[in-house]
Amino acid sequence: MFPECRQIGSPPWQQVIVFIGPAGVGKTTLIAKLAANLSLLNNKKVALFTLDTYRIGAVDQLRTFASFMGLPFRVASDVEELRKVMGEQSRRDYILVDTRDAF
């Protein structure tokens, strides 16, 4: 589903990490912790994205984490929109993508 995401003109140093798994396993919390580590401790440029527009509060939760850390945050409703908004973050070292449990 996502292999084409790396082929949208991303610079070779950029890492796109998509978190996929069942609801309630801690994907969003893990993304927040990883983003904090990468951006605050390692001085990497990080952007947060979510495809989880289904779970109540999911968007707000990740938006709040991003705001606290001063990181860009975008919501995508599907994979096509994700490809588009990822192209806007070509200067980021890492793009971390939260997903819902089913597509």
Biotite code that builds the C-alpha atoms (Angstrom):
import biotite.structure as struc

atoms = struc.array([
    struc.Atom([0.000, 0.000, 0.000], chain_id="A", res_id=1, res_name="MET", atom_name="CA", element="C"),
    struc.Atom([2.782, 2.478, 0.835], chain_id="A", res_id=2, res_name="PHE", atom_name="CA", element="C"),
    struc.Atom([5.857, 1.560, -1.282], chain_id="A", res_id=3, res_name="PRO", atom_name="CA", element="C"),
    struc.Atom([5.149, 4.375, -3.730], chain_id="A", res_id=4, res_name="GLU", atom_name="CA", element="C"),
    struc.Atom([5.384, 6.903, -0.895], chain_id="A", res_id=5, res_name="CYS", atom_name="CA", element="C"),
    struc.Atom([9.189, 6.680, -0.994], chain_id="A", res_id=6, res_name="ARG", atom_name="CA", element="C"),
    struc.Atom([9.182, 7.425, -4.715], chain_id="A", res_id=7, res_name="GLN", atom_name="CA", element="C"),
    struc.Atom([7.545, 10.846, -4.623], chain_id="A", res_id=8, res_name="ILE", atom_name="CA", element="C"),
    struc.Atom([10.832, 12.689, -4.851], chain_id="A", res_id=9, res_name="GLY", atom_name="CA", element="C"),
    struc.Atom([11.886, 12.382, -1.231], chain_id="A", res_id=10, res_name="SER", atom_name="CA", element="C"),
    struc.Atom([15.522, 13.175, -0.597], chain_id="A", res_id=11, res_name="PRO", atom_name="CA", element="C"),
    struc.Atom([17.667, 10.077, -0.042], chain_id="A", res_id=12, res_name="PRO", atom_name="CA", element="C"),
    struc.Atom([18.292, 10.931, 3.620], chain_id="A", res_id=13, res_name="TRP", atom_name="CA", element="C"),
    struc.Atom([14.608, 11.179, 4.510], chain_id="A", res_id=14, res_name="GLN", atom_name="CA", element="C"),
    struc.Atom([13.007, 8.346, 6.454], chain_id="A", res_id=15, res_name="GLN", atom_name="CA", element="C"),
    struc.Atom([9.277, 7.696, 6.244], chain_id="A", res_id=16, res_name="VAL", atom_name="CA", element="C"),
    struc.Atom([8.066, 5.448, 9.052], chain_id="A", res_id=17, res_name="ILE", atom_name="CA", element="C"),
    struc.Atom([4.483, 4.199, 8.962], chain_id="A", res_id=18, res_name="VAL", atom_name="CA", element="C"),
    struc.Atom([3.059, 2.706, 12.154], chain_id="A", res_id=19, res_name="PHE", atom_name="CA", element="C"),
    struc.Atom([0.499, -0.016, 11.459], chain_id="A", res_id=20, res_name="ILE", atom_name="CA", element="C"),
    struc.Atom([-1.241, -2.224, 14.007], chain_id="A", res_id=21, res_name="GLY", atom_name="CA", element="C"),
    struc.Atom([-4.468, -2.934, 15.824], chain_id="A", res_id=22, res_name="PRO", atom_name="CA", element="C"),
    struc.Atom([-6.264, -0.214, 17.756], chain_id="A", res_id=23, res_name="ALA", atom_name="CA", element="C"),
    struc.Atom([-5.131, 0.354, 21.308], chain_id="A", res_id=24, res_name="GLY", atom_name="CA", element="C"),
    struc.Atom([-1.571, -0.978, 21.060], chain_id="A", res_id=25, res_name="VAL", atom_name="CA", element="C"),
    struc.Atom([0.057, 2.427, 21.545], chain_id="A", res_id=26, res_name="GLY", atom_name="CA", element="C"),
    struc.Atom([0.994, 3.555, 18.035], chain_id="A", res_id=27, res_name="LYS", atom_name="CA", element="C"),
    struc.Atom([0.199, 7.215, 18.696], chain_id="A", res_id=28, res_name="THR", atom_name="CA", element="C"),
    struc.Atom([2.047, 7.295, 22.012], chain_id="A", res_id=29, res_name="THR", atom_name="CA", element="C"),
    struc.Atom([5.062, 5.563, 20.464], chain_id="A", res_id=30, res_name="LEU", atom_name="CA", element="C"),
    struc.Atom([5.103, 8.111, 17.641], chain_id="A", res_id=31, res_name="ILE", atom_name="CA", element="C"),
    struc.Atom([5.080, 10.977, 20.161], chain_id="A", res_id=32, res_name="ALA", atom_name="CA", element="C"),
    struc.Atom([7.965, 9.436, 22.124], chain_id="A", res_id=33, res_name="LYS", atom_name="CA", element="C"),
    struc.Atom([9.986, 8.731, 18.982], chain_id="A", res_id=34, res_name="LEU", atom_name="CA", element="C"),
    struc.Atom([9.344, 12.230, 17.631], chain_id="A", res_id=35, res_name="ALA", atom_name="CA", element="C"),
    struc.Atom([10.493, 13.773, 20.910], chain_id="A", res_id=36, res_name="ALA", atom_name="CA", element="C"),
    struc.Atom([13.639, 11.676, 20.914], chain_id="A", res_id=37, res_name="ASN", atom_name="CA", element="C"),
    struc.Atom([14.473, 12.442, 17.292], chain_id="A", res_id=38, res_name="LEU", atom_name="CA", element="C"),
    struc.Atom([13.693, 16.144, 17.384], chain_id="A", res_id=39, res_name="SER", atom_name="CA", element="C"),
    struc.Atom([14.635, 17.229, 20.898], chain_id="A", res_id=40, res_name="LEU", atom_name="CA", element="C"),
    struc.Atom([17.560, 14.909, 21.646], chain_id="A", res_id=41, res_name="LEU", atom_name="CA", element="C"),
    struc.Atom([18.975, 14.311, 18.164], chain_id="A", res_id=42, res_name="ASN", atom_name="CA", element="C"),
    struc.Atom([18.141, 17.639, 16.499], chain_id="A", res_id=43, res_name="ASN", atom_name="CA", element="C"),
    struc.Atom([16.394, 15.948, 13.569], chain_id="A", res_id=44, res_name="LYS", atom_name="CA", element="C"),
    struc.Atom([13.664, 17.630, 11.561], chain_id="A", res_id=45, res_name="LYS", atom_name="CA", element="C"),
    struc.Atom([10.485, 15.607, 12.138], chain_id="A", res_id=46, res_name="VAL", atom_name="CA", element="C"),
    struc.Atom([6.943, 15.879, 10.798], chain_id="A", res_id=47, res_name="ALA", atom_name="CA", element="C"),
    struc.Atom([3.917, 14.004, 12.125], chain_id="A", res_id=48, res_name="LEU", atom_name="CA", element="C"),
    struc.Atom([1.092, 12.735, 9.926], chain_id="A", res_id=49, res_name="PHE", atom_name="CA", element="C"),
    struc.Atom([-2.035, 10.770, 10.681], chain_id="A", res_id=50, res_name="THR", atom_name="CA", element="C"),
    struc.Atom([-4.444, 8.695, 8.653], chain_id="A", res_id=51, res_name="LEU", atom_name="CA", element="C"),
    struc.Atom([-6.480, 7.923, 11.778], chain_id="A", res_id=52, res_name="ASP", atom_name="CA", element="C"),
    struc.Atom([-9.553, 10.064, 11.234], chain_id="A", res_id=53, res_name="THR", atom_name="CA", element="C"),
    struc.Atom([-11.817, 7.316, 12.584], chain_id="A", res_id=54, res_name="TYR", atom_name="CA", element="C"),
    struc.Atom([-10.919, 7.030, 16.276], chain_id="A", res_id=55, res_name="ARG", atom_name="CA", element="C"),
    struc.Atom([-12.422, 9.739, 18.453], chain_id="A", res_id=56, res_name="ILE", atom_name="CA", element="C"),
    struc.Atom([-9.717, 12.113, 19.588], chain_id="A", res_id=57, res_name="GLY", atom_name="CA", element="C"),
    struc.Atom([-6.927, 10.530, 17.540], chain_id="A", res_id=58, res_name="ALA", atom_name="CA", element="C"),
    struc.Atom([-6.255, 13.626, 15.459], chain_id="A", res_id=59, res_name="VAL", atom_name="CA", element="C"),
    struc.Atom([-6.364, 15.919, 18.496], chain_id="A", res_id=60, res_name="ASP", atom_name="CA", element="C"),
    struc.Atom([-4.025, 13.681, 20.463], chain_id="A", res_id=61, res_name="GLN", atom_name="CA", element="C"),
    struc.Atom([-1.284, 13.711, 17.823], chain_id="A", res_id=62, res_name="LEU", atom_name="CA", element="C"),
    struc.Atom([-1.872, 17.393, 17.010], chain_id="A", res_id=63, res_name="ARG", atom_name="CA", element="C"),
    struc.Atom([-1.336, 18.210, 20.702], chain_id="A", res_id=64, res_name="THR", atom_name="CA", element="C"),
    struc.Atom([1.923, 16.218, 20.815], chain_id="A", res_id=65, res_name="PHE", atom_name="CA", element="C"),
    struc.Atom([3.125, 17.992, 17.663], chain_id="A", res_id=66, res_name="ALA", atom_name="CA", element="C"),
    struc.Atom([2.200, 21.388, 19.071], chain_id="A", res_id=67, res_name="SER", atom_name="CA", element="C"),
    struc.Atom([4.081, 20.780, 22.335], chain_id="A", res_id=68, res_name="PHE", atom_name="CA", element="C"),
    struc.Atom([7.207, 19.847, 20.370], chain_id="A", res_id=69, res_name="MET", atom_name="CA", element="C"),
    struc.Atom([6.819, 22.539, 17.707], chain_id="A", res_id=70, res_name="GLY", atom_name="CA", element="C"),
    struc.Atom([6.569, 19.986, 14.895], chain_id="A", res_id=71, res_name="LEU", atom_name="CA", element="C"),
    struc.Atom([4.502, 20.175, 11.725], chain_id="A", res_id=72, res_name="PRO", atom_name="CA", element="C"),
    struc.Atom([1.359, 18.056, 11.761], chain_id="A", res_id=73, res_name="PHE", atom_name="CA", element="C"),
    struc.Atom([-0.921, 17.063, 8.896], chain_id="A", res_id=74, res_name="ARG", atom_name="CA", element="C"),
    struc.Atom([-4.067, 14.957, 8.590], chain_id="A", res_id=75, res_name="VAL", atom_name="CA", element="C"),
    struc.Atom([-4.651, 12.850, 5.482], chain_id="A", res_id=76, res_name="ALA", atom_name="CA", element="C"),
    struc.Atom([-7.944, 11.121, 4.807], chain_id="A", res_id=77, res_name="SER", atom_name="CA", element="C"),
    struc.Atom([-6.469, 8.484, 2.468], chain_id="A", res_id=78, res_name="ASP", atom_name="CA", element="C"),
    struc.Atom([-3.199, 7.274, 0.953], chain_id="A", res_id=79, res_name="VAL", atom_name="CA", element="C"),
    struc.Atom([-3.491, 9.580, -2.076], chain_id="A", res_id=80, res_name="GLU", atom_name="CA", element="C"),
    struc.Atom([-3.783, 12.632, 0.169], chain_id="A", res_id=81, res_name="GLU", atom_name="CA", element="C"),
    struc.Atom([-0.899, 11.305, 2.286], chain_id="A", res_id=82, res_name="LEU", atom_name="CA", element="C"),
    struc.Atom([1.338, 11.228, -0.792], chain_id="A", res_id=83, res_name="ARG", atom_name="CA", element="C"),
    struc.Atom([0.421, 14.829, -1.528], chain_id="A", res_id=84, res_name="LYS", atom_name="CA", element="C"),
    struc.Atom([1.052, 16.214, 1.955], chain_id="A", res_id=85, res_name="VAL", atom_name="CA", element="C"),
    struc.Atom([4.280, 14.232, 2.313], chain_id="A", res_id=86, res_name="MET", atom_name="CA", element="C"),
    struc.Atom([5.617, 16.100, -0.696], chain_id="A", res_id=87, res_name="GLY", atom_name="CA", element="C"),
    struc.Atom([5.216, 19.320, 1.268], chain_id="A", res_id=88, res_name="GLU", atom_name="CA", element="C"),
    struc.Atom([7.708, 18.115, 3.902], chain_id="A", res_id=89, res_name="GLN", atom_name="CA", element="C"),
    struc.Atom([10.703, 17.330, 1.700], chain_id="A", res_id=90, res_name="SER", atom_name="CA", element="C"),
    struc.Atom([13.091, 19.128, 4.068], chain_id="A", res_id=91, res_name="ARG", atom_name="CA", element="C"),
    struc.Atom([12.282, 16.841, 7.004], chain_id="A", res_id=92, res_name="ARG", atom_name="CA", element="C"),
    struc.Atom([14.637, 14.068, 8.101], chain_id="A", res_id=93, res_name="ASP", atom_name="CA", element="C"),
    struc.Atom([11.774, 11.912, 9.381], chain_id="A", res_id=94, res_name="TYR", atom_name="CA", element="C"),
    struc.Atom([8.102, 11.661, 8.610], chain_id="A", res_id=95, res_name="ILE", atom_name="CA", element="C"),
    struc.Atom([6.192, 9.584, 11.159], chain_id="A", res_id=96, res_name="LEU", atom_name="CA", element="C"),
    struc.Atom([2.766, 8.357, 10.035], chain_id="A", res_id=97, res_name="VAL", atom_name="CA", element="C"),
    struc.Atom([0.042, 7.185, 12.422], chain_id="A", res_id=98, res_name="ASP", atom_name="CA", element="C"),
    struc.Atom([-2.643, 4.906, 10.966], chain_id="A", res_id=99, res_name="THR", atom_name="CA", element="C"),
    struc.Atom([-5.946, 3.459, 12.009], chain_id="A", res_id=100, res_name="ARG", atom_name="CA", element="C"),
    struc.Atom([-6.417, -0.267, 12.481], chain_id="A", res_id=101, res_name="ASP", atom_name="CA", element="C"),
    struc.Atom([-8.150, -0.886, 9.121], chain_id="A", res_id=102, res_name="ALA", atom_name="CA", element="C"),
    struc.Atom([-8.124, 0.712, 5.706], chain_id="A", res_id=103, res_name="PHE", atom_name="CA", element="C"),
])
